[in-house]
Amino acid sequence: MMVWKLEKGSAKGVWIACAVIALWLLVMLAALFTPVEYNLLLTLLYILLLTHLYTGLFITAHDAMHGAVSWNRKVNLFFGRFCTTLFMFNSFEVLFPKHYDHHKFAGTEKDPDFHPPNLVMWYLKFLLEYVSFRQLLMAAICFNVLRLWFPVPNLLLFWILPSLLSTLQLFIFGTYLPHRGDHHLQNRHRARSQRNNHLLAFITCYFFGYHYEHHDSPQTPWWLLYKMKEQQEQNKMIV
């Protein structure tokens, strides 16, 4: 399978990372300044958009772990640390080695992201694996500072709730569905991919439903995974 990566010297990954961060910030500010009782549909739209953009922050940090934001290691570290911090004060240094173990031991007892077979217990383990007291403390301090400028209902609905919903989105479409079931015994990456549907793949988890392709080429940035999926589908037709 052809591997799609950043072209050497390309800054496209950096621009895409900046776009995700900027969109998150702009929508967040717009939401925080909008009275929650103003329009129910607008409130729901903000929640959905911010959930998706929180997921985008994590996916950007994830690309940084694989050196897929920039060819420059320091630039990758900057975006990885910055995006994980924006995502409720997660720690890049904690996430990085655990994600490395996920790739190395995918679908085994040594995989920190694997806990079959119960969905609820798996999700709870997923949260406990990554949520720390330091993170909760930093979020609590930030919340109490932000409430000096923004209404508490806005902070709860637009800053906190989307981050929680995003963890569910990341878990279901980026961990549970790709790695559940007996399929993990049938290929070297112990992972499955969703059907070829680029719009659905982007909406659900920035193309990470094409999960076998990601494990097959971790250095491929999220915005090129669809090309690997297309090539896989073409290879099936040729066979």
C-alpha atoms as one frame of an Amber mdcrd trajectory, in Angstrom:
protein
   0.000   0.000   0.000   1.272   3.468  -0.912   1.927   5.608   2.148   0.720
   9.204   2.060   2.833  11.593   4.104   3.681  15.264   4.342   5.851  16.407
   1.489   9.307  17.260   2.751   9.446  20.908   3.768   5.684  21.339   3.457
   3.961  23.662   5.928   0.478  22.391   5.058   0.176  20.394   8.285   1.021
  23.480  10.337  -1.576  25.589   8.509  -4.245  22.930   9.020  -3.351  22.680
  12.727  -3.576  26.481  13.034  -6.952  26.446  11.279  -8.357  23.881  13.739
  -7.094  25.899  16.728  -8.377  29.189  15.309 -11.822  27.750  14.556 -12.049
  26.297  18.070 -11.114  29.662  19.593 -13.490  31.709  17.393 -16.480  29.427
  17.957 -15.706  29.193  21.677 -15.608  32.971  22.079 -18.792  33.422  20.046
 -20.543  30.821  22.193 -19.338  32.240  25.499 -20.612  35.686  24.566 -24.027
  34.399  23.415 -26.777  34.235  26.084 -27.804  30.578  26.393 -31.497  31.510
  26.497 -31.198  33.494  23.256 -31.812  30.626  20.814 -32.090  26.913  21.608
 -31.073  25.796  18.098 -28.033  28.074  18.155 -27.055  26.705  21.564 -27.261
  23.126  20.273 -25.286  24.091  17.171 -22.532  25.603  19.291 -22.362  22.448
  21.424 -22.067  20.201  18.361 -19.494  22.419  16.659 -17.369  22.735  19.777
 -17.513  18.993  20.417 -16.211  18.401  16.895 -13.531  21.074  17.280 -12.408
  19.697  20.649 -11.971  16.388  18.834  -9.976  18.278  16.216  -7.649  19.602
  18.919  -6.998  16.085  20.144  -6.508  14.737  16.618  -3.992  17.531  15.955
  -2.099  16.623  19.123  -2.275  12.991  18.048  -0.747  13.859  14.664   2.008
  15.694  16.531   2.795  12.464  18.411   3.450  10.811  15.056   5.426  13.725
  13.630   2.626  14.397  11.163   2.060  18.126  11.800   5.504  19.279  10.722
   8.874  17.932   9.650  10.353  19.929  12.537  10.350  17.999  15.819  10.118
  21.152  17.943   7.102  22.363  15.960   5.383  19.019  16.507   6.089  19.230
  20.231   4.703  22.776  20.370   1.424  21.855  18.678   1.131  18.640  20.666
   1.556  20.383  24.007  -0.554  23.394  23.034  -3.510  21.351  21.760  -3.529
  18.945  24.692  -3.471  21.908  27.070  -6.440  23.512  25.280  -8.235  20.173
  25.640  -8.873  20.606  29.357  -5.229  20.617  30.421  -4.301  17.158  29.204
  -0.605  16.331  29.364   1.210  15.608  26.108   3.997  13.927  28.048   1.479
  11.493  29.619  -0.456  10.815  26.423   2.560  10.287  24.156   4.062   7.101
  25.710   0.628   5.566  26.284  -0.323   6.126  22.667   2.976   4.570  21.625
   2.051   1.494  23.700  -1.358   1.434  22.005   0.304   1.071  18.613   2.914
  -1.386  19.844   0.500  -3.637  21.769  -2.816  -2.924  19.996  -5.643  -5.168
  21.120  -3.653  -6.908  23.875  -3.563  -6.673  27.666  -0.615  -4.265  27.386
  -2.671  -1.845  25.291  -3.748   1.049  27.589  -6.725   1.761  25.283  -8.054
  -1.813  25.169 -10.533  -3.194  27.688 -13.081  -5.629  26.245 -15.844  -6.560
  26.183 -18.218  -4.174  28.014 -18.600  -0.750  26.336 -19.341   1.159  29.558
 -16.457  -0.370  31.507 -14.160   0.149  28.550 -15.103   3.845  28.369 -14.593
   4.302  32.123 -11.160   2.692  31.879 -10.438   4.919  28.896 -11.221   8.006
  31.012  -9.386   6.820  34.115  -6.328   6.011  32.017  -5.893   9.622  30.999
  -7.704  11.881  33.497  -5.449  13.032  36.344  -5.901  15.034  39.550  -3.593
  17.724  38.134  -5.829  18.067  35.091  -8.981  18.394  37.195  -7.296  20.930
  39.477  -6.133  23.080  36.550  -9.610  22.926  34.956 -11.227  23.961  38.258
  -8.862  26.920  38.664  -9.408  28.017  35.067 -13.189  27.693  35.448 -13.200
  29.982  38.462 -11.058  32.532  36.642 -13.192  32.436  33.489 -16.399  32.919
  35.472 -15.176  36.422  36.259 -15.823  37.308  32.603 -18.321  34.723  31.309
 -21.662  33.419  32.666 -21.467  30.054  34.432 -24.174  28.465  32.202 -22.096
  29.366  29.127 -18.964  27.859  30.632 -20.797  24.658  31.538 -22.528  24.287
  28.161 -19.797  25.466  25.812 -16.466  24.965  27.564 -16.988  21.860  29.697
 -19.809  19.836  28.092 -18.283  19.696  24.567 -14.962  18.512  26.001 -16.750
  15.632  27.745 -18.772  14.787  24.639 -15.563  14.853  22.618 -14.001  12.160
  24.814 -17.035  10.014  24.019 -16.683  10.759  20.314 -12.985   9.900  20.367
 -13.629   6.723  22.329 -16.484   5.371  20.193 -15.135   6.211  16.735 -11.405
   6.188  17.427 -11.072   3.303  19.896 -14.163   1.176  20.528 -15.500   0.588
  17.019 -12.040   0.097  15.429 -10.752  -2.314  18.081 -13.766  -4.212  19.414
 -14.676  -7.783  18.525 -12.855 -10.840  17.270 -11.570  -9.053  14.175  -8.457
  -8.090  16.116  -7.236 -11.660  15.718  -7.464 -11.448  11.931  -4.927  -8.767
  10.963  -1.547  -7.561  12.135  -2.861  -4.241  13.466  -5.813  -5.762  15.348
  -7.972  -2.994  13.930 -10.874  -2.526  11.531 -11.932   0.382   9.355 -15.374
   1.789   8.718 -16.863   1.647   5.251 -15.635   4.042   2.590 -17.611   7.242
   3.235 -15.399  10.305   3.492 -18.073  12.733   4.720 -19.180  10.405   7.511
 -15.574   9.571   8.362 -14.700  13.251   8.731 -17.785  14.127  10.787 -17.399
  11.189  13.165 -13.669  11.422  13.907 -11.556  13.260  11.311 -11.123  10.125
   9.160  -9.914   8.008  12.089 -12.712   5.580  11.372 -10.234   4.497   8.686
  -8.335   3.019  11.556  -6.511   0.105   9.955  -5.023   2.628   7.533  -3.838
   4.767  10.455  -2.141   1.818  12.141  -0.629   0.814   8.805   0.870   4.288
   8.386   0.934   6.270  11.657   2.897   9.089  10.013   0.033   9.858   7.625
  -1.768  13.029   8.854  -5.508  12.802   9.490  -6.346  14.845   6.389  -4.605
  12.316   4.113  -6.078   9.126   5.581  -8.934   9.197   3.080  -6.390   8.780
   0.265  -5.116   5.577   1.855  -8.700   4.351   2.161  -9.348   5.121  -1.507
  -6.227   3.212  -2.496  -7.276   0.249  -0.372 -10.666   0.189  -2.082  -8.993
   0.339  -5.501  -6.705  -2.551  -4.576  -9.763  -4.611  -3.595 -11.335  -3.940
  -6.993  -8.153  -4.993  -8.785  -7.938  -8.205  -6.771
